[in-house]
Amino acid sequence: MTQELSRILYVEDDPDIQAIAMMVLETIHGFAMEACSSGTEALQKAVAFKPDLVLLDVMMPGMDGPETLKGLRAFPELATTPVVFMTAKVQPQEVEGYLNLGAVGVIAKPFDPMTLAQELRDIWLRH
């Protein structure tokens, strides 16, 4: 029996998208969320937060999603934490590329706020 998904580190540089996802995941579905607006911030907060899962935007200024993933994997505590990329770039070869980087799933942007929590739970259970 896998533990239930409860703690999500969420990395998203767009404040509007971040606000919608936080409202849906934290307020409506009760996940414990730590929101970061950059890869650098995620690397600073991730270990202390102990996320069950990382929801990671791909396109960010400075450190992008794949670079952030690489940085997170450098921490022994986060070496196996599942990461889900969120991106508008969801052509099959792009998705395959993200999975090859070690992501356990890819959620398309714009995402559907009504199904986001369930998509994350489904990916979590498959993982």
PATIKE-356613 format. One record per residue: z negated, x, y negated of N, C-alpha, C in turn; residue in three letters. Coordinates in steps of 0.2 Angstrom, whole numbers, plus 5000, padded with zeros to 4 digits. Last residue first. Example, Ala and Ser with C-alpha at 12.3 -4.5 7.8 and 13.67 -1.06 7.14 Angstrom:
REM PATIKE-356613
496550645011496450685005496150645000SER
496150665028496150625022496150665016ALA
REM end
This chain:
REM PATIKE-356613
505250144972505050214972504550234977HIS
505150014973505750044977505550114978ARG
504149984964504049964972504550004976LEU
504750024952504050054955503950044962TRP
505749944951505950014952505350044955ILE
505049824949505449824955505649904956ASP
504349844938503949834944504449844950ARG
505449854929505049914930504649904936LEU
505949724930506349784932505949844933GLU
504749654925504949644932505449704934GLN
504849694911504249714915504449704923ALA
506149644907505949714907505349734912LEU
506549514906506549544913506249614913THR
506349484892506149434897506049474904MET
507049584885506349584885506049534890PRO
508349674892508149604891507349604891ASP
509049814882508649784888508449704886PHE
510549864876509949834875509649804881PRO
510149984889510049954883510649924880LYS
509649984906510149974901509949954895ALA
508750094915508750024912509250024907ILE
508650184930508950174924508950104921VAL
507550274941507950214939508150224932GLY
506950394943506950344949507350284947VAL
507650554939507450484937507450444943ALA
508250674942507550664945507250594943GLY
509450704939508950744935508250734938LEU
510150614947510150684949509650724945ASN
509950504938509650504945509550574948LEU
510850544928510150534927509750534933TYR
512050544935511850604932511050604931GLY
512150404938512150454944511850524941GLU
512350364925511750344929511650394935VAL
513650414923513050434919512450424922GLU
514450354933514350434933513750454929GLN
514350224928514050244935513950324935PRO
513750204912514250214916514050234923GLN
512750184902512650164909513250164913VAL
512050214888512550254892512450234900LYS
510950164883511550124882512050154886ALA
509350184892509950204888510550154888THR
507950244899508250184896508750214891MET
507350314915507750324909507950254906PHE
505850334922506450284922506750294915VAL
504950434933505250424927505850384927VAL
503450454942504150434942504350424934PRO
502750614944502650554941503350524940THR
502650744949502950684954502950614950THR
502150824939502750844943503050794947ALA
501050804931501650754930502250774935LEU
500250904934499950834935500550784934GLU
500951024931500751004938500550934939PRO
502251014919501451004920501350984927PHE
503551014920503251074920502451074920ALA
503950884918503950914925503650984926ARG
504050874905503550844908503450864915LEU
505250954902504650974900504050944903GLY
506150874909506050944911505450964909LYS
506050754900505950754908505750824910LEU
506550814889505850784889505650784896THR
507850834892507450894890506750874891GLU
508250694894508350744900507850804898PRO
508050644881507650624887507650674892GLY
507950774868508250714871507850694878ASP
507250834854507150844861507450774865MET
508150794841507750844843507750854851GLY
508250614844508450674840507950734842PRO
508750544859508250554854508450614850MET
509350454872509650484866509050484861MET
508450404882508950464883509150494877VAL
506750354884507450354880507850414881ASP
505750324897506050374893506750364890LEU
504350294904504950254902505250294896LEU
503450344918503650364911504350324910VAL
501950294927502650294926502850314919LEU
500650314926500950294933501650304933ASP
499950444915500350384917500550374924PRO
498850514908498950504916499350444917LYS
498550554896498650484897498650464904PHE
498550694896497850654895497950584896ALA
499850714898499450734903498750694902VAL
500550664886500650634893500150654898ALA
500450704873500050654875500050644883LYS
501450814872500750824869500250764872GLN
502550754876502350814880501550824878LEU
502750654867502650644874502350694878ALA
503050734856502450694856502250674863GLU
504350784860503750824858503050794859THR
505050664861504950704867504350754866GLY
504450534851504850594852504650624858SER
503550434849504150424846504650484847SER
502650344862502750414859503450404855CYS
501350244867501950254865502050314861ALA
500550194882500550254877501250264874GLU
499850054889500450084886500250144881MET
499449954902499150004897499750054895ALA
500149794903500149864905499749904900PHE
500149654900499549684901499549764903GLY
501249574897501149594904500549634905HIS
501049554883501249494887501049514895ILE
500649674877500349614875500449554880THR
501449774884500749774883500449714882GLU
502749724886502449764891501649764891LEU
503149664874503249634880502749664886VAL
502749754864502449684864502549654871MET
503449864868502749864868502449794868MET
504749824865504549844872503749844873ALA
504749804851504849744856504649764863ILE
504449934846503949874845504049814850ALA
505550004851504850024853504349964852GLN
506549944843506549944850505849954853ILE
506049984831506149914832506149904840ASP
505950124831505350084830505450014832PRO
506650234842506850184837506250134837ASP
506250334851506250344844506350294839ASP
505150324864505750284861505750304854GLU
504250324879504550374874505150344871VAL
502850284886503450254884503650294878TYR
501950274900502050324894502750304892LEU
500950154908501650174906501650214900ILE
499950104921499950144915500650174914ARG
500150014932499749994926499850034920SER
500749964947500949994941500549974935LEU
499549984961499949944956500149984950GLU
499850094974499450064969499850024964GLN
500550044990500550084984500150054979THR
500050045006500050005000500050044994MET
REM end
